[in-house]
Amino acid sequence: MSKRKYRCLNCRDHTVTRAFDTAHLSMTCPNCGSFERFVNEAVFRQYADFEASPPAELDWGRLDRAEKFVVCERLVRSTRTLDDFTVGT
């Protein structure tokens, strides 16, 4: 199995590599000292892409950070598409 990278969501700088594939890890970041969620790097890249260029199909700006990561996680790690998500009023 190939190794996967996970990125600290607090400092967004530190990454760790693990031999397993999961959506996220929770651990203390040796860079910032925070007990934080480390998100799968593929999910983080999708999040960064959407932050830079929000998808027209979704009111990205209305989502909070946690909701944005849920959308990205489901897009990257499942068969869901943007059509599967709606933003409520």
Rosetta constraint file for C-alpha pairs under 8 A:
AtomPair CA 1 CA 19 HARMONIC 6.69 0.50
AtomPair CA 1 CA 20 HARMONIC 7.38 0.50
AtomPair CA 2 CA 19 HARMONIC 6.31 0.50
AtomPair CA 2 CA 20 HARMONIC 7.71 0.50
AtomPair CA 3 CA 17 HARMONIC 6.28 0.50
AtomPair CA 3 CA 18 HARMONIC 5.46 0.50
AtomPair CA 3 CA 19 HARMONIC 4.37 0.50
AtomPair CA 3 CA 20 HARMONIC 6.47 0.50
AtomPair CA 3 CA 21 HARMONIC 7.79 0.50
AtomPair CA 4 CA 17 HARMONIC 5.44 0.50
AtomPair CA 4 CA 18 HARMONIC 5.41 0.50
AtomPair CA 4 CA 19 HARMONIC 6.19 0.50
AtomPair CA 4 CA 20 HARMONIC 6.53 0.50
AtomPair CA 4 CA 21 HARMONIC 6.20 0.50
AtomPair CA 4 CA 40 HARMONIC 7.35 0.50
AtomPair CA 4 CA 41 HARMONIC 7.48 0.50
AtomPair CA 5 CA 15 HARMONIC 6.32 0.50
AtomPair CA 5 CA 16 HARMONIC 5.64 0.50
AtomPair CA 5 CA 17 HARMONIC 4.46 0.50
AtomPair CA 5 CA 18 HARMONIC 6.53 0.50
AtomPair CA 5 CA 40 HARMONIC 6.14 0.50
AtomPair CA 5 CA 41 HARMONIC 5.33 0.50
AtomPair CA 6 CA 15 HARMONIC 5.35 0.50
AtomPair CA 6 CA 16 HARMONIC 5.37 0.50
AtomPair CA 6 CA 17 HARMONIC 6.30 0.50
AtomPair CA 6 CA 18 HARMONIC 7.87 0.50
AtomPair CA 6 CA 24 HARMONIC 6.99 0.50
AtomPair CA 6 CA 25 HARMONIC 7.47 0.50
AtomPair CA 6 CA 38 HARMONIC 5.24 0.50
AtomPair CA 6 CA 39 HARMONIC 5.05 0.50
AtomPair CA 6 CA 40 HARMONIC 4.46 0.50
AtomPair CA 6 CA 41 HARMONIC 5.05 0.50
AtomPair CA 7 CA 12 HARMONIC 6.09 0.50
AtomPair CA 7 CA 13 HARMONIC 6.97 0.50
AtomPair CA 7 CA 14 HARMONIC 5.89 0.50
AtomPair CA 7 CA 15 HARMONIC 4.41 0.50
AtomPair CA 7 CA 16 HARMONIC 6.71 0.50
AtomPair CA 7 CA 38 HARMONIC 4.75 0.50
AtomPair CA 7 CA 39 HARMONIC 5.25 0.50
AtomPair CA 7 CA 40 HARMONIC 6.54 0.50
AtomPair CA 7 CA 41 HARMONIC 6.00 0.50
AtomPair CA 7 CA 44 HARMONIC 7.37 0.50
AtomPair CA 8 CA 12 HARMONIC 4.98 0.50
AtomPair CA 8 CA 13 HARMONIC 6.64 0.50
AtomPair CA 8 CA 14 HARMONIC 5.68 0.50
AtomPair CA 8 CA 15 HARMONIC 6.30 0.50
AtomPair CA 8 CA 29 HARMONIC 6.74 0.50
AtomPair CA 8 CA 36 HARMONIC 6.55 0.50
AtomPair CA 8 CA 37 HARMONIC 6.11 0.50
AtomPair CA 8 CA 38 HARMONIC 4.32 0.50
AtomPair CA 8 CA 39 HARMONIC 6.60 0.50
AtomPair CA 9 CA 36 HARMONIC 6.69 0.50
AtomPair CA 9 CA 37 HARMONIC 5.98 0.50
AtomPair CA 9 CA 38 HARMONIC 5.89 0.50
AtomPair CA 9 CA 39 HARMONIC 6.85 0.50
AtomPair CA 10 CA 32 HARMONIC 7.56 0.50
AtomPair CA 10 CA 34 HARMONIC 7.17 0.50
AtomPair CA 10 CA 36 HARMONIC 6.54 0.50
AtomPair CA 10 CA 37 HARMONIC 7.86 0.50
AtomPair CA 11 CA 31 HARMONIC 7.66 0.50
AtomPair CA 11 CA 32 HARMONIC 6.24 0.50
AtomPair CA 13 CA 31 HARMONIC 7.88 0.50
AtomPair CA 14 CA 29 HARMONIC 7.26 0.50
AtomPair CA 14 CA 30 HARMONIC 7.82 0.50
AtomPair CA 14 CA 31 HARMONIC 6.12 0.50
AtomPair CA 15 CA 38 HARMONIC 7.77 0.50
AtomPair CA 21 CA 40 HARMONIC 7.95 0.50
AtomPair CA 22 CA 40 HARMONIC 6.90 0.50
AtomPair CA 23 CA 39 HARMONIC 6.27 0.50
AtomPair CA 23 CA 40 HARMONIC 5.42 0.50
AtomPair CA 23 CA 43 HARMONIC 7.81 0.50
AtomPair CA 23 CA 73 HARMONIC 6.84 0.50
AtomPair CA 23 CA 77 HARMONIC 7.69 0.50
AtomPair CA 24 CA 37 HARMONIC 6.46 0.50
AtomPair CA 24 CA 38 HARMONIC 5.39 0.50
AtomPair CA 24 CA 39 HARMONIC 4.32 0.50
AtomPair CA 24 CA 40 HARMONIC 5.44 0.50
AtomPair CA 25 CA 37 HARMONIC 5.61 0.50
AtomPair CA 25 CA 38 HARMONIC 4.97 0.50
AtomPair CA 25 CA 39 HARMONIC 6.51 0.50
AtomPair CA 26 CA 35 HARMONIC 6.97 0.50
AtomPair CA 26 CA 36 HARMONIC 5.56 0.50
AtomPair CA 26 CA 37 HARMONIC 4.43 0.50
AtomPair CA 26 CA 38 HARMONIC 5.96 0.50
AtomPair CA 27 CA 35 HARMONIC 5.30 0.50
AtomPair CA 27 CA 36 HARMONIC 5.62 0.50
AtomPair CA 27 CA 37 HARMONIC 6.54 0.50
AtomPair CA 27 CA 38 HARMONIC 7.28 0.50
AtomPair CA 28 CA 33 HARMONIC 5.96 0.50
AtomPair CA 28 CA 34 HARMONIC 5.39 0.50
AtomPair CA 28 CA 35 HARMONIC 3.93 0.50
AtomPair CA 28 CA 36 HARMONIC 5.92 0.50
AtomPair CA 29 CA 33 HARMONIC 5.04 0.50
AtomPair CA 29 CA 34 HARMONIC 5.50 0.50
AtomPair CA 29 CA 35 HARMONIC 6.20 0.50
AtomPair CA 29 CA 36 HARMONIC 6.66 0.50
AtomPair CA 30 CA 34 HARMONIC 7.95 0.50
AtomPair CA 39 CA 43 HARMONIC 6.76 0.50
AtomPair CA 39 CA 44 HARMONIC 6.40 0.50
AtomPair CA 40 CA 44 HARMONIC 6.33 0.50
AtomPair CA 41 CA 45 HARMONIC 6.10 0.50
AtomPair CA 42 CA 46 HARMONIC 6.36 0.50
AtomPair CA 42 CA 76 HARMONIC 6.92 0.50
AtomPair CA 43 CA 47 HARMONIC 6.25 0.50
AtomPair CA 43 CA 69 HARMONIC 7.32 0.50
AtomPair CA 43 CA 72 HARMONIC 5.62 0.50
AtomPair CA 43 CA 73 HARMONIC 5.32 0.50
AtomPair CA 43 CA 76 HARMONIC 6.08 0.50
AtomPair CA 43 CA 77 HARMONIC 7.98 0.50
AtomPair CA 44 CA 48 HARMONIC 6.17 0.50
AtomPair CA 44 CA 69 HARMONIC 7.77 0.50
AtomPair CA 44 CA 72 HARMONIC 7.76 0.50
AtomPair CA 45 CA 49 HARMONIC 6.10 0.50
AtomPair CA 46 CA 50 HARMONIC 6.23 0.50
AtomPair CA 46 CA 72 HARMONIC 5.93 0.50
AtomPair CA 46 CA 76 HARMONIC 7.51 0.50
AtomPair CA 47 CA 51 HARMONIC 6.13 0.50
AtomPair CA 47 CA 68 HARMONIC 6.99 0.50
AtomPair CA 47 CA 69 HARMONIC 6.52 0.50
AtomPair CA 47 CA 72 HARMONIC 5.91 0.50
AtomPair CA 48 CA 52 HARMONIC 6.20 0.50
AtomPair CA 49 CA 53 HARMONIC 6.04 0.50
AtomPair CA 49 CA 54 HARMONIC 7.63 0.50
AtomPair CA 50 CA 54 HARMONIC 4.47 0.50
AtomPair CA 50 CA 55 HARMONIC 6.31 0.50
AtomPair CA 50 CA 60 HARMONIC 7.93 0.50
AtomPair CA 54 CA 58 HARMONIC 7.82 0.50
AtomPair CA 54 CA 60 HARMONIC 6.01 0.50
AtomPair CA 54 CA 61 HARMONIC 7.89 0.50
AtomPair CA 55 CA 59 HARMONIC 7.66 0.50
AtomPair CA 55 CA 60 HARMONIC 6.87 0.50
AtomPair CA 57 CA 82 HARMONIC 6.69 0.50
AtomPair CA 57 CA 83 HARMONIC 7.30 0.50
AtomPair CA 58 CA 82 HARMONIC 7.17 0.50
AtomPair CA 58 CA 85 HARMONIC 7.40 0.50
AtomPair CA 58 CA 86 HARMONIC 6.73 0.50
AtomPair CA 58 CA 87 HARMONIC 6.97 0.50
AtomPair CA 59 CA 63 HARMONIC 7.36 0.50
AtomPair CA 59 CA 87 HARMONIC 6.39 0.50
AtomPair CA 60 CA 68 HARMONIC 7.43 0.50
AtomPair CA 62 CA 87 HARMONIC 7.51 0.50
AtomPair CA 63 CA 67 HARMONIC 5.69 0.50
AtomPair CA 63 CA 68 HARMONIC 6.00 0.50
AtomPair CA 63 CA 87 HARMONIC 7.55 0.50
AtomPair CA 64 CA 68 HARMONIC 6.25 0.50
AtomPair CA 65 CA 69 HARMONIC 6.39 0.50
AtomPair CA 66 CA 70 HARMONIC 6.32 0.50
AtomPair CA 67 CA 71 HARMONIC 6.30 0.50
AtomPair CA 68 CA 72 HARMONIC 6.26 0.50
AtomPair CA 69 CA 73 HARMONIC 5.88 0.50
AtomPair CA 70 CA 74 HARMONIC 6.16 0.50
AtomPair CA 71 CA 75 HARMONIC 6.17 0.50
AtomPair CA 71 CA 85 HARMONIC 7.66 0.50
AtomPair CA 72 CA 76 HARMONIC 6.05 0.50
AtomPair CA 73 CA 77 HARMONIC 5.73 0.50
AtomPair CA 73 CA 78 HARMONIC 7.88 0.50
AtomPair CA 74 CA 78 HARMONIC 5.35 0.50
AtomPair CA 74 CA 79 HARMONIC 7.61 0.50
AtomPair CA 74 CA 80 HARMONIC 6.21 0.50
AtomPair CA 75 CA 79 HARMONIC 6.73 0.50
AtomPair CA 75 CA 80 HARMONIC 5.31 0.50
AtomPair CA 75 CA 81 HARMONIC 5.86 0.50
AtomPair CA 75 CA 82 HARMONIC 7.41 0.50
AtomPair CA 80 CA 84 HARMONIC 6.19 0.50
AtomPair CA 81 CA 85 HARMONIC 7.68 0.50
